[in-house]
Amino acid sequence: MAQYQRLVHGEADALDVQTWDDLMLPQYSACLAPQTSIFGQQELYRRLQAPCAIDTSARTPHVRVLVADDAARQRVQAACEGLRRAESEVSETLFGPPLAPTPRWARWLGALPLGFMVAVALALVTGALPWWGVAAALWLLLMAIQMRLQYVAANWQLQLDAIGHMLRTHASLAGLGDAVAASLRPDVIAAARLNRRLWQLSLSFVPGLQEYGDWVLLRNIRHYFASRAVVAAHLPLLRSSFVRVATVEADLALARHLVRTPRFCWAAGVAGNTARFAFELAVHPLLEVPAPLSLRVGEDGRGAFISGQNGIGKSTLLRTVGLNLATARGFGFCYADAAVTPDLPVYASMQNEDTLEGGESLYMAEVRRAGELLALARRGPAIFLIDEIFRGTNQLESVSGSAAVLDTLAESGCVLVSSHNLILAPLLARRLVPLCVARVDGRLQVEPGVLTETNGMSLLATVDVDGVLAAKAGRVHDKLATYYLAYPQACESVLD
């Protein structure tokens, strides 16, 4: 799936791997496009990975038509049926490095089988031993060529089959006569002609005939070189057909998905590079029973510091925000009742872990990721989603490093960070608005302010059989609380 994105746009321009994984986009992509061919999946992947905003204004009407019109959706589905029979992806062939030129000796491939049959006929008629020698030599040469190129030719045939499915789908979609397939009509005749030039009649209907055609006549090898030359000469048309067919099937996949989705909306954009966004009752599509949450960020130019009790859903909120920002940018819709989103990339740091193989501790992984985010921030405005920053070191260094990194990131972008280090809220008040995820009347809500009633001690008590742990922890907590509460007021302007 990533092949097309890498070839067309390059890895440097795509969302980085950690953001892709932290936002659970692999799992989302899998549930987004069932029964979709590799063509549609590659286009969906490209849109999600888009380094700059996709022009959804031109594409969204196509998806809306397919969502609203069951008959149109079924017609496009039937026209795209052949794509799902493709057994090979062709993006590397069409968008990758140029195909190697046909070797000069390939022009004699047609003469070898003829020479072999003439030598056999003369040997049978004359009985002369030299003719048998010539026939044997030519037979060995035919076998050597077949053994050398058979695997390459078989793989190429899979590519040709996929290209054939693509070109036939191009013609089928163009024949629908509706606005969804209008972009395919200009090249439909050329696509049909090219498909006929690449097609080769299969001889498998007669037992043994296919093998005879390959081993004696080099039929597969000759078609391999001839069809490669045709593909190389018609790359612009094939690339255009790929993009158009993949676009229509991706739109179809999105429409099928949205028809099954109980909550979604078309995202409204924010002009310029303003890092302002708002979601009304947004959900995460991978949750079976999601808790809708409303959130507004950036209206005063600040990001958000998100606090909340353990297990309340702070990380889920960050993933919900990140995924909805990605779908708004790539697809034009969000999983919410209403959404306003900016034209900015989103980056995440949520699952930093230590690695035994690489010899990297948790804190080293967090520092490395912080450096990556700072480098991304220097490219231009962006939205940064960070969960529990610098949890791999002591409290003093964690707070100090977190404050410095978050303040610097917020200078050029919008930062949403969740943390149990509540001391960061007053330290970063000039950059981040304090918000708290809380349960009110049985429902989760995002409210202004910082968490006041923590539940860490009560959770510890659940494994405390005789109450000793709770008593010890309570004494330490009460002793440290005095210093903890007094510290922020003394450091409010330290970052100025």
Secondary structure as UniProt FT lines:
FT   HELIX           2..9
FT   HELIX           11..13
FT   HELIX           17..22
FT   TURN            23..24
FT   HELIX           25..32
FT   TURN            34..35
FT   HELIX           38..48
FT   HELIX           56..68
FT   HELIX           70..79
FT   HELIX           81..85
FT   HELIX           91..95
FT   HELIX           104..108
FT   TURN            109..110
FT   HELIX           111..126
FT   HELIX           129..174
FT   TURN            175..176
FT   HELIX           179..184
FT   TURN            186..187
FT   HELIX           188..198
FT   TURN            204..205
FT   TURN            207..208
FT   HELIX           209..215
FT   TURN            216..217
FT   HELIX           219..233
FT   HELIX           235..260
FT   STRAND          265..266
FT   STRAND          268..270
FT   TURN            272..273
FT   STRAND          277..282
FT   TURN            285..286
FT   STRAND          293..297
FT   TURN            299..300
FT   STRAND          303..308
FT   TURN            310..311
FT   HELIX           314..330
FT   STRAND          333..334
FT   STRAND          338..342
FT   STRAND          346..349
FT   TURN            356..359
FT   HELIX           362..379
FT   STRAND          383..387
FT   TURN            389..390
FT   HELIX           395..412
FT   STRAND          414..418
FT   TURN            422..423
FT   HELIX           424..427
FT   TURN            428..431
FT   STRAND          432..440
FT   TURN            441..442
FT   STRAND          443..448
FT   HELIX           456..461
FT   TURN            462..463
FT   HELIX           468..490
FT   TURN            492..495
//
